[in-house]
Amino acid sequence: MKGLANRLFFLAVTVMTFLAVIASASACGLHQYQPEVPESLRK
Amino acid sequence: MESMSYMTVSRRWASYLRAKTGVSREKEMVLAYAADIIIINLLNLAAILLIGFLLGILPATIAILATLFLFRHTAGGAHSDSPWRCACITILSTTLMSLGAILFSKYSKIGLDIFSLIALLLSFTALVTLAPVDNPAAPIVSPVRRKKLKRYALVVFLLAAAITLILRDSVWELAQVVRASLALCLLWVSFMLTGPGHQLMHLIDRTFILRQGGEKDEGFG
């Protein structure tokens, strides 16, 4: 059970990182607010 | 994490994931950024779609959301300083545009033609001269990326122009609603690229400051 939970946490980290990379690659989001892009994702 | 202005709930979410997976501090910031994106988008989308459904203007709302999504991702535009004000502006502007689209769709065909043509001309001018418009929170550093985004924005514009043209003689019952939605949305995203668009957002930000400093940190937390 603990192993499955760990996998889910890592999956969440992977999915969220992927999403952050996609979001940082676009000019801005759908909404009128732009969260600050982390330095490591700026390009 | 102190230097970045993410919502409290996003920072807690990221910090929890870091504790569970042992990722670096730098990665924690990326996770907080992703959490901000997920929460703001989901809440905005849910509220906009719910209001559209309740007012019976869902087709126009969906057409506007799709257009807004594609244009904002490629062309960028003005921003609000706070997720709360952002939510209010996005929900209000999308709902008003949807209501406007329903109203404009009842115009004569020639009236809607002229309106669409004006919207296409103005948005093309704005895209060619101004896009992509970035902001200090998400600067476009690379000139290559800037060029790429401009190209994508123009492709999206061509797509919008083609849909407008195809729907002109369509027998689909929602064709004129979608056409009017596209025209209104094009005008809005073009306005958000301009100086007056930025001034409007700045004015809203300055007018509706709830508590000076740290408002963003209070968000959803």
Interface residues (C-beta under 8 A of the other chain):
Chain A: N6 F9 F10 A12 V13 M16 T17 L19 A20 A23 S24 A25 S26 A27 C28 G29 L30 H31 Q32 Y33 Q34 P35 E36 V37 P38 E39 S40 L41 R42 K43
Chain B: M4 S5 Y6 S10 L17 K20 T21 V23 E26 K27 M29 V30 L31 Y33 A34 A35 D36 I37 I38 I40 N41 N44 L45 L65 L68 F69 R72 H73 T74 A75 G76 G77 A78 H79 S80 D81 S82 P83 R85 C86 A87 I89 T90 S93 A131 P132 V133 D134 N135 A137 A138 P139 I140 V141 S142 R145 L149 A153 M201
